[in-house]
Every structure is written in structure tokens, then in C-alpha cells.
Amino acid sequence: MEQLMLADQSVGAGFPPYVIAEIGANHNGDMGLARETIAAAQACGADAAKFQSWSPEGLVSQGEFARNAAAAGSKVSPKLMEMRQHQLSTQQHQELAKYCQGVGIAFLSSSFSASEVDLLDSLDVPAFKIASMDVNNPPLLAYTAKKGRPVVLSTGMATLGEIETALGILRENGSGPVALLHCVAIYPPDDNAVHLGNMATLRQAFDAPVGFSDHTLGPTLTLAAIALGACIVEKHFTLDKAMEGWDHAISADPDDLRIIVGEGRRVFSAIGSSVRTVSAVEMEKRKVFRRRLVVTRDVRSGETLSPDDVDSRRPGTGIGPDELRYVLGRPLTRDIGAEEELEWADLA
């Protein structure tokens, strides 16, 4: 299975989960708020702060804007005006990327057209992020792949066949390693619609690193995804869930993000290895917690022991109960009192 390098950090099986704070449009068009949110994400321990790179005209048709304006009884589409408010200019991209570098967090952004791919490439992003809506967009997939950088592909709304086709286009056009994010494009989804078990399906089907783009409320299912092996977790992030804007209500706040980062690393550490081992510390604990054989009555030298003549008690520093078969029927070499511990030297 492939592994990715994102800003000098290894991402994939065997490495701690890479945590992406999806700021998206939660900057509300305010660069001061954007910088404050980046700083908060870094302080919470996130590995990357991610934005969205699009233009209204490159994302939505003029016909849709016209229908929106007509429905609102307006000459200008409210949707268009709202999108313009949340759009990041080239200069703002540059400023945010520089700010991320200054505070020590990776800058990422989802790209929605070739021009935005070029912009992000010029900013030397560690990877391209492709949103779920573009799983079935071969031109964008191919153009992105030809830059040769790693790609993180969200898979919301996509069938296995569509994911297979998208992954094939990326690989055939020279992309770097590709990670897939299991995603449910509902904001927020009910728990029974999340199907975290799909991550194992994606790993098995495509032999690719798999993570989780989480639109649920709170940190719980993000931690569950890490427990199931998610190598990347992406969570919308805001300073205040009550703030006005598109995604604040379904986002993690700093308290949530600190839990995801801190408890997520703890969960990863606890997953450990699938190889069954007993640690040296546990081996020592055997001496305390396990049992050893004792005799249950006064016995004399030369007698042989029957099952009724022995029982087991702590500590486990002598003959274990699993060694009883080597004890029965053997003559004793000395007199032993009831409840006395049995030693190998006591047996002929």
C-alpha cells in the first residue's frame, strides 16, 4: 500500500493520523478571522489548515444564478453575492499560505478548476485535495494528476465503480500517491448513515491509504474512525459554532479539535500491532496474578497425589495449574502440610 508524505510527515498505515482542520469558508470572507482560525487549529495540534479554492463563475452556472435571482425576486442572485463574499482571491491564498508557514501548520485547499490547481501548485502545497463533487470529473482529475503531487480524494456520493474510475485517471496521469477519504455528503448525517465500515472496503478494494472526512457533530465518530484505521481525518473547524456562516454549526470548535488530536493519538497508540505478544511487564505480572499448585491435605513422603489432593493459589511463582498432569501419580519426597506450596523437588 502506498504512503504519502505531507509536509515532511509520513501518512499511511503505521503512522499517527494526519489531522486536517477544514476551515473551508468559515473565514466568512474576513482575513483576520481566517488567520485567527489557522492559529487556533495549530494551537490545538492539527497538522493542516485547509481552505477551498473556487470562483462562483467556475463552480455554478449562470443559469442557476438566474434561477436563484428569480426565486428571490431580485435582479442579482443572493447565492452569487454570498459566494463572492466567501471567495478567496489569489493574493489572499498567498497570504494564508504564508501565514500557515509562519505559525507551523501545513496549508491545504480543495481545488475546483484547473486555474485553482495551478494556483495551489504555485504555492507548493503538500497535496491536492479533490472534493467529493468532482469524483466524476475526469478533466479535473487528469489535470490535477499531471502536477505529480499527492492527492487526497473525498468519496462522498460515489459508487465503488466511480471511485475506481477516478483513481485510475489519477494514477494513469502521473499523480503522486493517492489517499481516499470515506465521506458522507450530508451536513450532518445521522449516525446510522455514516457506515465507517466502508473504510475497510475502500482499503481492500483499492490498496490505498484511507481516511475519513467527517461531517457528523462532535468528535466521537472522528475518534471511532481513527480506531478503525483512518490515516487522515478531516473535520470542519470554527472558532464558534454559533457564528453566522455556511458550515459553523456542523464544525468542530477548539475544544472538539483538541479532543480529536489528543485522544486520536492516544487511540492510535493503543491500536498497536495485530501480532499477539506478551510484554515483559506482563510476563512479570504472571508471578503476581497467576496461580501455583498447593496440596489440600496433609500428605506423607511416598504418597502419590490425586486431583482431589491439589488446588491452586496465588502467586504464580511455582508449578502452574496447567502442569497438573506432570504432578499426578508421582510419589512425594517429603511430608507436606495442607495448603503448603508444592515444588518440583517435592516429586520423585
C-alpha positions, 0 to 999 in steps of 0.5 A: 500500500502506498504512503504519502508524505505531507509536509515532511510527515509520513501518512499511511498505515503505521503512522499517527493520523494526519489531522486536517482542520477544514476551515473551508469558508468559515473565514466568512470572507474576513482575513483576520478571522481566517488567520485567527482560525489557522492559529487556533487549529495549530494551537490545538495540534492539527497538522493542516489548515485547509481552505477551498479554492473556487470562483462562483463563475467556475463552480455554478452556472449562470443559469442557476444564478438566474434561477436563484435571482428569480426565486428571490425576486431580485435582479442579482442572485443572493447565492452569487453575492454570498459566494463572492463574499466567501471567495478567496482571491489569489493574493489572499491564498498567498497570504494564508499560505504564508501565514500557515508557514509562519505559525507551523501548520501545513496549508491545504485547499480543495481545488475546483478548476484547473486555474485553482490547481495551478494556483495551489501548485504555485504555492507548493502545497503538500497535496491536492485535495479533490472534493467529493463533487468532482469524483466524476470529473475526469478533466479535473482529475487528469489535470490535477494528476499531471502536477505529480503531487499527492492527492487526497480524494473525498468519496462522498456520493460515489459508487465503488465503480466511480471511485475506481474510475477516478483513481485510475485517471489519477494514477494513469496521469502521473499523480503522486500517491493517492489517499481516499477519504470515506465521506458522507455528503450530508451536513450532518448525517445521522449516525446510522448513515455514516457506515465507517465500515466502508473504510475497510472496503475502500482499503481492500478494494483499492490498496490505498491509504484511507481516511475519513472526512467527517461531517457528523457533530462532535468528535466521537465518530472522528475518534471511532474512525481513527480506531478503525484505521483512518490515516487522515481525518478531516473535520470542519473547524470554527472558532464558534459554532454559533457564528453566522456562516455556511458550515459553523454549526456542523464544525468542530470548535477548539475544544472538539479539535483538541479532543480529536488530536489528543485522544486520536493519538492516544487511540492510535497508540493503543491500536498497536500491532495485530501480532499477539505478544506478551510484554515483559511487564506482563510476563512479570505480572504472571508471578503476581496474578497467576496461580501455583499448585498447593496440596489440600491435605496433609500428605506423607513422603511416598504418597502419590497425589490425586486431583482431589489432593491439589488446588491452586493459589496465588502467586504464580511463582511455582508449578502452574495449574496447567502442569497438573498432569506432570504432578499426578501419580508421582510419589512425594519426597517429603511430608507436606502440610495442607495448603503448603506450596508444592515444588518440583523437588517435592516429586520423585 
